[in-house]
Amino acid sequence: MGRGRKPKQGVRHKYEIKLYLWEGEDDDLIAFFESLPKRKRAAGVRMALRSGDALANLSPPEPDDDDEMDFDLDDFLSF
């Protein structure tokens, strides 16, 4: 029997995100998430954020006229 995971040092932060993806618009992201086992999706998101230019531009995207925001971004960003 194994010993389990080595304890990590530091303070752990937890972020819960609900993400809605639409067929025809987000097919690449749907395929990405469907290719991952459910218990490995967080690791897949970390990998995707760290690769490429995902963190290069931290400003939120400009919403299109057709996009509906379900929340007030200014209220969300003011902790």
PDB file of N, CA, C and O in Angstrom:
ATOM      1  N   MET A   1       0.843  -1.183   0.000  1.00  0.00           N
ATOM      2  CA  MET A   1       0.000   0.000   0.000  1.00  0.00           C
ATOM      3  C   MET A   1       0.884   1.240   0.000  1.00  0.00           C
ATOM      4  O   MET A   1       1.880   1.290   0.722  1.00  0.00           O
ATOM      5  N   GLY A   2       0.532   2.236  -0.797  1.00  0.00           N
ATOM      6  CA  GLY A   2       1.309   3.458  -0.902  1.00  0.00           C
ATOM      7  C   GLY A   2       1.140   4.361   0.303  1.00  0.00           C
ATOM      8  O   GLY A   2       0.262   4.160   1.142  1.00  0.00           O
ATOM      9  N   ARG A   3       1.981   5.334   0.364  1.00  0.00           N
ATOM     10  CA  ARG A   3       1.959   6.270   1.485  1.00  0.00           C
ATOM     11  C   ARG A   3       1.068   7.477   1.245  1.00  0.00           C
ATOM     12  O   ARG A   3       0.855   8.276   2.157  1.00  0.00           O
ATOM     13  N   GLY A   4       0.558   7.620   0.066  1.00  0.00           N
ATOM     14  CA  GLY A   4      -0.260   8.786  -0.244  1.00  0.00           C
ATOM     15  C   GLY A   4       0.583   9.919  -0.790  1.00  0.00           C
ATOM     16  O   GLY A   4       1.774   9.754  -1.051  1.00  0.00           O
ATOM     17  N   ARG A   5      -0.034  11.045  -0.955  1.00  0.00           N
ATOM     18  CA  ARG A   5       0.653  12.204  -1.512  1.00  0.00           C
ATOM     19  C   ARG A   5       1.514  12.894  -0.461  1.00  0.00           C
ATOM     20  O   ARG A   5       1.195  12.896   0.728  1.00  0.00           O
ATOM     21  N   LYS A   6       2.599  13.472  -0.926  1.00  0.00           N
ATOM     22  CA  LYS A   6       3.448  14.265  -0.055  1.00  0.00           C
ATOM     23  C   LYS A   6       2.716  15.569   0.259  1.00  0.00           C
ATOM     24  O   LYS A   6       2.180  16.205  -0.648  1.00  0.00           O
ATOM     25  N   PRO A   7       2.686  15.975   1.524  1.00  0.00           N
ATOM     26  CA  PRO A   7       2.010  17.233   1.863  1.00  0.00           C
ATOM     27  C   PRO A   7       2.678  18.415   1.166  1.00  0.00           C
ATOM     28  O   PRO A   7       3.904  18.480   1.071  1.00  0.00           O
ATOM     29  N   LYS A   8       1.863  19.343   0.682  1.00  0.00           N
ATOM     30  CA  LYS A   8       2.386  20.538   0.012  1.00  0.00           C
ATOM     31  C   LYS A   8       2.567  21.645   1.039  1.00  0.00           C
ATOM     32  O   LYS A   8       1.843  21.718   2.032  1.00  0.00           O
ATOM     33  N   GLN A   9       3.536  22.496   0.784  1.00  0.00           N
ATOM     34  CA  GLN A   9       3.820  23.632   1.660  1.00  0.00           C
ATOM     35  C   GLN A   9       3.080  24.864   1.146  1.00  0.00           C
ATOM     36  O   GLN A   9       2.790  24.960  -0.047  1.00  0.00           O
ATOM     37  N   GLY A  10       2.778  25.788   2.022  1.00  0.00           N
ATOM     38  CA  GLY A  10       2.171  27.046   1.618  1.00  0.00           C
ATOM     39  C   GLY A  10       0.673  27.079   1.855  1.00  0.00           C
ATOM     40  O   GLY A  10       0.088  26.161   2.430  1.00  0.00           O
ATOM     41  N   VAL A  11       0.082  28.150   1.400  1.00  0.00           N
ATOM     42  CA  VAL A  11      -1.350  28.387   1.575  1.00  0.00           C
ATOM     43  C   VAL A  11      -2.083  27.935   0.320  1.00  0.00           C
ATOM     44  O   VAL A  11      -1.711  28.312  -0.791  1.00  0.00           O
ATOM     45  N   ARG A  12      -3.116  27.134   0.497  1.00  0.00           N
ATOM     46  CA  ARG A  12      -3.901  26.644  -0.636  1.00  0.00           C
ATOM     47  C   ARG A  12      -5.035  27.620  -0.932  1.00  0.00           C
ATOM     48  O   ARG A  12      -5.712  28.099  -0.023  1.00  0.00           O
ATOM     49  N   HIS A  13      -5.229  27.904  -2.212  1.00  0.00           N
ATOM     50  CA  HIS A  13      -6.330  28.749  -2.676  1.00  0.00           C
ATOM     51  C   HIS A  13      -7.259  27.879  -3.512  1.00  0.00           C
ATOM     52  O   HIS A  13      -6.799  27.054  -4.301  1.00  0.00           O
ATOM     53  N   LYS A  14      -8.558  28.061  -3.341  1.00  0.00           N
ATOM     54  CA  LYS A  14      -9.534  27.277  -4.087  1.00  0.00           C
ATOM     55  C   LYS A  14     -10.436  28.222  -4.868  1.00  0.00           C
ATOM     56  O   LYS A  14     -10.962  29.189  -4.318  1.00  0.00           O
ATOM     57  N   TYR A  15     -10.611  27.933  -6.165  1.00  0.00           N
ATOM     58  CA  TYR A  15     -11.469  28.725  -7.038  1.00  0.00           C
ATOM     59  C   TYR A  15     -12.470  27.790  -7.691  1.00  0.00           C
ATOM     60  O   TYR A  15     -12.087  26.823  -8.349  1.00  0.00           O
ATOM     61  N   GLU A  16     -13.734  28.074  -7.513  1.00  0.00           N
ATOM     62  CA  GLU A  16     -14.777  27.276  -8.148  1.00  0.00           C
ATOM     63  C   GLU A  16     -15.353  28.078  -9.305  1.00  0.00           C
ATOM     64  O   GLU A  16     -15.728  29.240  -9.148  1.00  0.00           O
ATOM     65  N   ILE A  17     -15.415  27.444 -10.462  1.00  0.00           N
ATOM     66  CA  ILE A  17     -15.870  28.118 -11.673  1.00  0.00           C
ATOM     67  C   ILE A  17     -16.926  27.258 -12.346  1.00  0.00           C
ATOM     68  O   ILE A  17     -16.750  26.048 -12.489  1.00  0.00           O
ATOM     69  N   LYS A  18     -18.010  27.875 -12.752  1.00  0.00           N
ATOM     70  CA  LYS A  18     -19.011  27.186 -13.566  1.00  0.00           C
ATOM     71  C   LYS A  18     -18.882  27.750 -14.968  1.00  0.00           C
ATOM     72  O   LYS A  18     -18.955  28.963 -15.162  1.00  0.00           O
ATOM     73  N   LEU A  19     -18.694  26.888 -15.932  1.00  0.00           N
ATOM     74  CA  LEU A  19     -18.405  27.301 -17.298  1.00  0.00           C
ATOM     75  C   LEU A  19     -19.449  26.711 -18.228  1.00  0.00           C
ATOM     76  O   LEU A  19     -19.632  25.494 -18.270  1.00  0.00           O
ATOM     77  N   TYR A  20     -20.133  27.566 -18.973  1.00  0.00           N
ATOM     78  CA  TYR A  20     -21.109  27.117 -19.957  1.00  0.00           C
ATOM     79  C   TYR A  20     -20.472  27.201 -21.335  1.00  0.00           C
ATOM     80  O   TYR A  20     -19.975  28.259 -21.722  1.00  0.00           O
ATOM     81  N   LEU A  21     -20.479  26.114 -22.072  1.00  0.00           N
ATOM     82  CA  LEU A  21     -19.924  26.069 -23.418  1.00  0.00           C
ATOM     83  C   LEU A  21     -21.027  25.696 -24.393  1.00  0.00           C
ATOM     84  O   LEU A  21     -21.887  24.872 -24.083  1.00  0.00           O
ATOM     85  N   TRP A  22     -20.999  26.308 -25.579  1.00  0.00           N
ATOM     86  CA  TRP A  22     -22.047  26.121 -26.571  1.00  0.00           C
ATOM     87  C   TRP A  22     -21.502  25.396 -27.788  1.00  0.00           C
ATOM     88  O   TRP A  22     -20.472  25.777 -28.345  1.00  0.00           O
ATOM     89  N   GLU A  23     -22.215  24.331 -28.198  1.00  0.00           N
ATOM     90  CA  GLU A  23     -21.843  23.622 -29.421  1.00  0.00           C
ATOM     91  C   GLU A  23     -21.930  24.582 -30.592  1.00  0.00           C
ATOM     92  O   GLU A  23     -22.843  25.403 -30.667  1.00  0.00           O
ATOM     93  N   GLY A  24     -20.978  24.476 -31.503  1.00  0.00           N
ATOM     94  CA  GLY A  24     -20.919  25.363 -32.649  1.00  0.00           C
ATOM     95  C   GLY A  24     -20.084  26.607 -32.391  1.00  0.00           C
ATOM     96  O   GLY A  24     -19.532  27.184 -33.327  1.00  0.00           O
ATOM     97  N   GLU A  25     -19.986  27.023 -31.145  1.00  0.00           N
ATOM     98  CA  GLU A  25     -19.196  28.203 -30.792  1.00  0.00           C
ATOM     99  C   GLU A  25     -17.942  27.823 -30.009  1.00  0.00           C
ATOM    100  O   GLU A  25     -16.886  28.427 -30.193  1.00  0.00           O
ATOM    101  N   ASP A  26     -18.056  26.838 -29.149  1.00  0.00           N
ATOM    102  CA  ASP A  26     -16.963  26.449 -28.257  1.00  0.00           C
ATOM    103  C   ASP A  26     -16.543  24.996 -28.478  1.00  0.00           C
ATOM    104  O   ASP A  26     -16.143  24.314 -27.535  1.00  0.00           O
ATOM    105  N   ASP A  27     -16.634  24.526 -29.715  1.00  0.00           N
ATOM    106  CA  ASP A  27     -16.359  23.114 -29.995  1.00  0.00           C
ATOM    107  C   ASP A  27     -14.950  22.692 -29.595  1.00  0.00           C
ATOM    108  O   ASP A  27     -14.751  21.564 -29.143  1.00  0.00           O
ATOM    109  N   ASP A  28     -13.962  23.585 -29.755  1.00  0.00           N
ATOM    110  CA  ASP A  28     -12.593  23.238 -29.388  1.00  0.00           C
ATOM    111  C   ASP A  28     -12.456  23.039 -27.883  1.00  0.00           C
ATOM    112  O   ASP A  28     -11.754  22.131 -27.437  1.00  0.00           O
ATOM    113  N   LEU A  29     -13.124  23.883 -27.099  1.00  0.00           N
ATOM    114  CA  LEU A  29     -13.064  23.741 -25.647  1.00  0.00           C
ATOM    115  C   LEU A  29     -13.854  22.527 -25.171  1.00  0.00           C
ATOM    116  O   LEU A  29     -13.438  21.837 -24.240  1.00  0.00           O
ATOM    117  N   ILE A  30     -14.977  22.271 -25.801  1.00  0.00           N
ATOM    118  CA  ILE A  30     -15.766  21.083 -25.460  1.00  0.00           C
ATOM    119  C   ILE A  30     -14.943  19.831 -25.715  1.00  0.00           C
ATOM    120  O   ILE A  30     -14.920  18.923 -24.884  1.00  0.00           O
ATOM    121  N   ALA A  31     -14.265  19.773 -26.860  1.00  0.00           N
ATOM    122  CA  ALA A  31     -13.422  18.617 -27.182  1.00  0.00           C
ATOM    123  C   ALA A  31     -12.291  18.476 -26.170  1.00  0.00           C
ATOM    124  O   ALA A  31     -11.954  17.362 -25.769  1.00  0.00           O
ATOM    125  N   PHE A  32     -11.701  19.597 -25.754  1.00  0.00           N
ATOM    126  CA  PHE A  32     -10.632  19.563 -24.759  1.00  0.00           C
ATOM    127  C   PHE A  32     -11.128  18.957 -23.452  1.00  0.00           C
ATOM    128  O   PHE A  32     -10.498  18.046 -22.914  1.00  0.00           O
ATOM    129  N   PHE A  33     -12.255  19.455 -22.934  1.00  0.00           N
ATOM    130  CA  PHE A  33     -12.767  18.951 -21.665  1.00  0.00           C
ATOM    131  C   PHE A  33     -13.256  17.511 -21.776  1.00  0.00           C
ATOM    132  O   PHE A  33     -13.085  16.729 -20.840  1.00  0.00           O
ATOM    133  N   GLU A  34     -13.859  17.152 -22.898  1.00  0.00           N
ATOM    134  CA  GLU A  34     -14.337  15.780 -23.079  1.00  0.00           C
ATOM    135  C   GLU A  34     -13.178  14.787 -23.167  1.00  0.00           C
ATOM    136  O   GLU A  34     -13.347  13.609 -22.854  1.00  0.00           O
ATOM    137  N   SER A  35     -12.001  15.257 -23.592  1.00  0.00           N
ATOM    138  CA  SER A  35     -10.846  14.363 -23.711  1.00  0.00           C
ATOM    139  C   SER A  35     -10.190  14.080 -22.364  1.00  0.00           C
ATOM    140  O   SER A  35      -9.360  13.177 -22.260  1.00  0.00           O
ATOM    141  N   LEU A  36     -10.550  14.838 -21.334  1.00  0.00           N
ATOM    142  CA  LEU A  36      -9.945  14.675 -20.013  1.00  0.00           C
ATOM    143  C   LEU A  36     -10.849  13.854 -19.102  1.00  0.00           C
ATOM    144  O   LEU A  36     -12.071  14.002 -19.143  1.00  0.00           O
ATOM    145  N   PRO A  37     -10.256  12.986 -18.280  1.00  0.00           N
ATOM    146  CA  PRO A  37     -11.069  12.343 -17.240  1.00  0.00           C
ATOM    147  C   PRO A  37     -11.578  13.414 -16.268  1.00  0.00           C
ATOM    148  O   PRO A  37     -10.875  14.395 -16.020  1.00  0.00           O
ATOM    149  N   LYS A  38     -12.763  13.249 -15.722  1.00  0.00           N
ATOM    150  CA  LYS A  38     -13.364  14.269 -14.856  1.00  0.00           C
ATOM    151  C   LYS A  38     -12.441  14.683 -13.715  1.00  0.00           C
ATOM    152  O   LYS A  38     -12.390  15.859 -13.355  1.00  0.00           O
ATOM    153  N   ARG A  39     -11.721  13.735 -13.150  1.00  0.00           N
ATOM    154  CA  ARG A  39     -10.856  14.054 -12.015  1.00  0.00           C
ATOM    155  C   ARG A  39      -9.544  14.713 -12.430  1.00  0.00           C
ATOM    156  O   ARG A  39      -8.744  15.080 -11.569  1.00  0.00           O
ATOM    157  N   LYS A  40      -9.310  14.869 -13.723  1.00  0.00           N
ATOM    158  CA  LYS A  40      -8.082  15.504 -14.216  1.00  0.00           C
ATOM    159  C   LYS A  40      -8.355  16.841 -14.897  1.00  0.00           C
ATOM    160  O   LYS A  40      -7.441  17.436 -15.467  1.00  0.00           O
ATOM    161  N   ARG A  41      -9.587  17.321 -14.849  1.00  0.00           N
ATOM    162  CA  ARG A  41      -9.925  18.561 -15.546  1.00  0.00           C
ATOM    163  C   ARG A  41      -9.233  19.773 -14.931  1.00  0.00           C
ATOM    164  O   ARG A  41      -8.804  20.664 -15.665  1.00  0.00           O
ATOM    165  N   ALA A  42      -9.112  19.833 -13.619  1.00  0.00           N
ATOM    166  CA  ALA A  42      -8.423  20.966 -12.992  1.00  0.00           C
ATOM    167  C   ALA A  42      -6.964  21.007 -13.427  1.00  0.00           C
ATOM    168  O   ALA A  42      -6.433  22.080 -13.712  1.00  0.00           O
ATOM    169  N   ALA A  43      -6.314  19.852 -13.480  1.00  0.00           N
ATOM    170  CA  ALA A  43      -4.925  19.798 -13.942  1.00  0.00           C
ATOM    171  C   ALA A  43      -4.837  20.219 -15.405  1.00  0.00           C
ATOM    172  O   ALA A  43      -3.880  20.885 -15.799  1.00  0.00           O
ATOM    173  N   GLY A  44      -5.817  19.841 -16.208  1.00  0.00           N
ATOM    174  CA  GLY A  44      -5.846  20.240 -17.610  1.00  0.00           C
ATOM    175  C   GLY A  44      -6.010  21.737 -17.776  1.00  0.00           C
ATOM    176  O   GLY A  44      -5.393  22.333 -18.659  1.00  0.00           O
ATOM    177  N   VAL A  45      -6.833  22.354 -16.938  1.00  0.00           N
ATOM    178  CA  VAL A  45      -7.020  23.805 -16.993  1.00  0.00           C
ATOM    179  C   VAL A  45      -5.728  24.508 -16.583  1.00  0.00           C
ATOM    180  O   VAL A  45      -5.322  25.477 -17.225  1.00  0.00           O
ATOM    181  N   ARG A  46      -5.074  24.029 -15.515  1.00  0.00           N
ATOM    182  CA  ARG A  46      -3.790  24.623 -15.109  1.00  0.00           C
ATOM    183  C   ARG A  46      -2.773  24.536 -16.238  1.00  0.00           C
ATOM    184  O   ARG A  46      -2.074  25.508 -16.524  1.00  0.00           O
ATOM    185  N   MET A  47      -2.686  23.365 -16.884  1.00  0.00           N
ATOM    186  CA  MET A  47      -1.751  23.172 -17.987  1.00  0.00           C
ATOM    187  C   MET A  47      -2.065  24.140 -19.133  1.00  0.00           C
ATOM    188  O   MET A  47      -1.160  24.759 -19.693  1.00  0.00           O
ATOM    189  N   ALA A  48      -3.347  24.267 -19.479  1.00  0.00           N
ATOM    190  CA  ALA A  48      -3.736  25.142 -20.583  1.00  0.00           C
ATOM    191  C   ALA A  48      -3.453  26.609 -20.263  1.00  0.00           C
ATOM    192  O   ALA A  48      -3.023  27.358 -21.140  1.00  0.00           O
ATOM    193  N   LEU A  49      -3.689  27.026 -19.021  1.00  0.00           N
ATOM    194  CA  LEU A  49      -3.424  28.412 -18.641  1.00  0.00           C
ATOM    195  C   LEU A  49      -1.936  28.735 -18.670  1.00  0.00           C
ATOM    196  O   LEU A  49      -1.543  29.849 -19.017  1.00  0.00           O
ATOM    197  N   ARG A  50      -1.115  27.766 -18.307  1.00  0.00           N
ATOM    198  CA  ARG A  50       0.330  28.000 -18.262  1.00  0.00           C
ATOM    199  C   ARG A  50       1.000  27.896 -19.622  1.00  0.00           C
ATOM    200  O   ARG A  50       2.121  28.378 -19.790  1.00  0.00           O
ATOM    201  N   SER A  51       0.356  27.293 -20.576  1.00  0.00           N
ATOM    202  CA  SER A  51       0.958  27.155 -21.899  1.00  0.00           C
ATOM    203  C   SER A  51       0.476  28.283 -22.802  1.00  0.00           C
ATOM    204  O   SER A  51      -0.616  28.817 -22.609  1.00  0.00           O
ATOM    205  N   GLY A  52       1.268  28.633 -23.759  1.00  0.00           N
ATOM    206  CA  GLY A  52       0.867  29.679 -24.703  1.00  0.00           C
ATOM    207  C   GLY A  52       0.791  31.041 -24.057  1.00  0.00           C
ATOM    208  O   GLY A  52       1.526  31.330 -23.113  1.00  0.00           O
ATOM    209  N   ASP A  53      -0.093  31.875 -24.562  1.00  0.00           N
ATOM    210  CA  ASP A  53      -0.235  33.244 -24.074  1.00  0.00           C
ATOM    211  C   ASP A  53      -1.495  33.429 -23.242  1.00  0.00           C
ATOM    212  O   ASP A  53      -2.051  34.527 -23.206  1.00  0.00           O
ATOM    213  N   ALA A  54      -1.952  32.384 -22.578  1.00  0.00           N
ATOM    214  CA  ALA A  54      -3.205  32.476 -21.833  1.00  0.00           C
ATOM    215  C   ALA A  54      -3.145  33.532 -20.738  1.00  0.00           C
ATOM    216  O   ALA A  54      -4.157  34.170 -20.449  1.00  0.00           O
ATOM    217  N   LEU A  55      -1.989  33.730 -20.126  1.00  0.00           N
ATOM    218  CA  LEU A  55      -1.879  34.697 -19.038  1.00  0.00           C
ATOM    219  C   LEU A  55      -1.250  36.015 -19.477  1.00  0.00           C
ATOM    220  O   LEU A  55      -1.081  36.917 -18.657  1.00  0.00           O
ATOM    221  N   ALA A  56      -0.900  36.142 -20.757  1.00  0.00           N
ATOM    222  CA  ALA A  56      -0.234  37.353 -21.238  1.00  0.00           C
ATOM    223  C   ALA A  56      -1.155  38.564 -21.184  1.00  0.00           C
ATOM    224  O   ALA A  56      -0.706  39.664 -20.861  1.00  0.00           O
ATOM    225  N   ASN A  57      -2.422  38.382 -21.492  1.00  0.00           N
ATOM    226  CA  ASN A  57      -3.374  39.491 -21.504  1.00  0.00           C
ATOM    227  C   ASN A  57      -4.434  39.204 -20.450  1.00  0.00           C
ATOM    228  O   ASN A  57      -5.355  38.422 -20.686  1.00  0.00           O
ATOM    229  N   LEU A  58      -4.306  39.831 -19.295  1.00  0.00           N
ATOM    230  CA  LEU A  58      -5.206  39.535 -18.187  1.00  0.00           C
ATOM    231  C   LEU A  58      -6.473  40.384 -18.184  1.00  0.00           C
ATOM    232  O   LEU A  58      -7.295  40.248 -17.278  1.00  0.00           O
ATOM    233  N   SER A  59      -6.649  41.253 -19.171  1.00  0.00           N
ATOM    234  CA  SER A  59      -7.867  42.056 -19.214  1.00  0.00           C
ATOM    235  C   SER A  59      -9.031  41.195 -19.706  1.00  0.00           C
ATOM    236  O   SER A  59      -8.842  40.328 -20.559  1.00  0.00           O
ATOM    237  N   PRO A  60     -10.235  41.428 -19.172  1.00  0.00           N
ATOM    238  CA  PRO A  60     -11.385  40.627 -19.602  1.00  0.00           C
ATOM    239  C   PRO A  60     -11.730  40.919 -21.057  1.00  0.00           C
ATOM    240  O   PRO A  60     -11.512  42.034 -21.529  1.00  0.00           O
ATOM    241  N   PRO A  61     -12.264  39.939 -21.768  1.00  0.00           N
ATOM    242  CA  PRO A  61     -12.635  40.167 -23.170  1.00  0.00           C
ATOM    243  C   PRO A  61     -13.807  41.128 -23.275  1.00  0.00           C
ATOM    244  O   PRO A  61     -14.651  41.204 -22.382  1.00  0.00           O
ATOM    245  N   GLU A  62     -13.846  41.855 -24.373  1.00  0.00           N
ATOM    246  CA  GLU A  62     -14.966  42.754 -24.629  1.00  0.00           C
ATOM    247  C   GLU A  62     -16.176  41.924 -25.045  1.00  0.00           C
ATOM    248  O   GLU A  62     -16.071  41.119 -25.971  1.00  0.00           O
ATOM    249  N   PRO A  63     -17.319  42.097 -24.387  1.00  0.00           N
ATOM    250  CA  PRO A  63     -18.500  41.316 -24.774  1.00  0.00           C
ATOM    251  C   PRO A  63     -19.042  41.770 -26.127  1.00  0.00           C
ATOM    252  O   PRO A  63     -19.056  42.961 -26.435  1.00  0.00           O
ATOM    253  N   ASP A  64     -19.483  40.813 -26.921  1.00  0.00           N
ATOM    254  CA  ASP A  64     -20.147  41.130 -28.181  1.00  0.00           C
ATOM    255  C   ASP A  64     -21.563  41.603 -27.878  1.00  0.00           C
ATOM    256  O   ASP A  64     -22.054  41.439 -26.761  1.00  0.00           O
ATOM    257  N   ASP A  65     -22.208  42.182 -28.864  1.00  0.00           N
ATOM    258  CA  ASP A  65     -23.593  42.621 -28.678  1.00  0.00           C
ATOM    259  C   ASP A  65     -24.498  41.456 -28.322  1.00  0.00           C
ATOM    260  O   ASP A  65     -25.473  41.629 -27.591  1.00  0.00           O
ATOM    261  N   ASP A  66     -24.183  40.260 -28.836  1.00  0.00           N
ATOM    262  CA  ASP A  66     -25.020  39.091 -28.595  1.00  0.00           C
ATOM    263  C   ASP A  66     -24.748  38.438 -27.246  1.00  0.00           C
ATOM    264  O   ASP A  66     -25.571  37.672 -26.746  1.00  0.00           O
ATOM    265  N   ASP A  67     -23.590  38.741 -26.655  1.00  0.00           N
ATOM    266  CA  ASP A  67     -23.239  38.118 -25.380  1.00  0.00           C
ATOM    267  C   ASP A  67     -24.014  38.775 -24.250  1.00  0.00           C
ATOM    268  O   ASP A  67     -24.201  39.992 -24.224  1.00  0.00           O
ATOM    269  N   GLU A  68     -24.457  37.948 -23.324  1.00  0.00           N
ATOM    270  CA  GLU A  68     -25.132  38.460 -22.144  1.00  0.00           C
ATOM    271  C   GLU A  68     -24.276  38.135 -20.939  1.00  0.00           C
ATOM    272  O   GLU A  68     -23.892  36.984 -20.731  1.00  0.00           O
ATOM    273  N   MET A  69     -23.977  39.144 -20.151  1.00  0.00           N
ATOM    274  CA  MET A  69     -23.216  38.926 -18.936  1.00  0.00           C
ATOM    275  C   MET A  69     -24.217  38.600 -17.829  1.00  0.00           C
ATOM    276  O   MET A  69     -25.188  39.330 -17.633  1.00  0.00           O
ATOM    277  N   ASP A  70     -23.980  37.499 -17.103  1.00  0.00           N
ATOM    278  CA  ASP A  70     -24.866  37.092 -16.023  1.00  0.00           C
ATOM    279  C   ASP A  70     -24.496  37.745 -14.699  1.00  0.00           C
ATOM    280  O   ASP A  70     -25.137  37.485 -13.681  1.00  0.00           O
ATOM    281  N   PHE A  71     -23.474  38.586 -14.702  1.00  0.00           N
ATOM    282  CA  PHE A  71     -23.054  39.222 -13.474  1.00  0.00           C
ATOM    283  C   PHE A  71     -22.453  40.580 -13.796  1.00  0.00           C
ATOM    284  O   PHE A  71     -22.096  40.861 -14.940  1.00  0.00           O
ATOM    285  N   ASP A  72     -22.346  41.417 -12.773  1.00  0.00           N
ATOM    286  CA  ASP A  72     -21.720  42.722 -12.919  1.00  0.00           C
ATOM    287  C   ASP A  72     -20.220  42.544 -12.717  1.00  0.00           C
ATOM    288  O   ASP A  72     -19.788  42.213 -11.612  1.00  0.00           O
ATOM    289  N   LEU A  73     -19.419  42.755 -13.756  1.00  0.00           N
ATOM    290  CA  LEU A  73     -17.984  42.507 -13.691  1.00  0.00           C
ATOM    291  C   LEU A  73     -17.315  43.391 -12.656  1.00  0.00           C
ATOM    292  O   LEU A  73     -16.442  42.919 -11.928  1.00  0.00           O
ATOM    293  N   ASP A  74     -17.695  44.660 -12.565  1.00  0.00           N
ATOM    294  CA  ASP A  74     -17.090  45.553 -11.575  1.00  0.00           C
ATOM    295  C   ASP A  74     -17.366  45.064 -10.158  1.00  0.00           C
ATOM    296  O   ASP A  74     -16.478  45.100  -9.306  1.00  0.00           O
ATOM    297  N   ASP A  75     -18.584  44.608  -9.901  1.00  0.00           N
ATOM    298  CA  ASP A  75     -18.933  44.070  -8.591  1.00  0.00           C
ATOM    299  C   ASP A  75     -18.153  42.792  -8.316  1.00  0.00           C
ATOM    300  O   ASP A  75     -17.720  42.563  -7.187  1.00  0.00           O
ATOM    301  N   PHE A  76     -17.970  41.963  -9.327  1.00  0.00           N
ATOM    302  CA  PHE A  76     -17.239  40.704  -9.192  1.00  0.00           C
ATOM    303  C   PHE A  76     -15.770  40.954  -8.862  1.00  0.00           C
ATOM    304  O   PHE A  76     -15.188  40.239  -8.046  1.00  0.00           O
ATOM    305  N   LEU A  77     -15.167  41.967  -9.491  1.00  0.00           N
ATOM    306  CA  LEU A  77     -13.743  42.231  -9.299  1.00  0.00           C
ATOM    307  C   LEU A  77     -13.439  42.992  -8.019  1.00  0.00           C
ATOM    308  O   LEU A  77     -12.285  43.013  -7.591  1.00  0.00           O
ATOM    309  N   SER A  78     -14.421  43.615  -7.395  1.00  0.00           N
ATOM    310  CA  SER A  78     -14.173  44.333  -6.139  1.00  0.00           C
ATOM    311  C   SER A  78     -14.422  43.379  -4.982  1.00  0.00           C
ATOM    312  O   SER A  78     -15.561  43.113  -4.601  1.00  0.00           O
ATOM    313  N   PHE A  79     -13.345  42.883  -4.446  1.00  0.00           N
ATOM    314  CA  PHE A  79     -13.423  41.873  -3.381  1.00  0.00           C
ATOM    315  C   PHE A  79     -13.910  42.496  -2.114  1.00  0.00           C
ATOM    316  O   PHE A  79     -14.044  41.810  -1.101  1.00  0.00           O
TER     317      PHE A  79
END
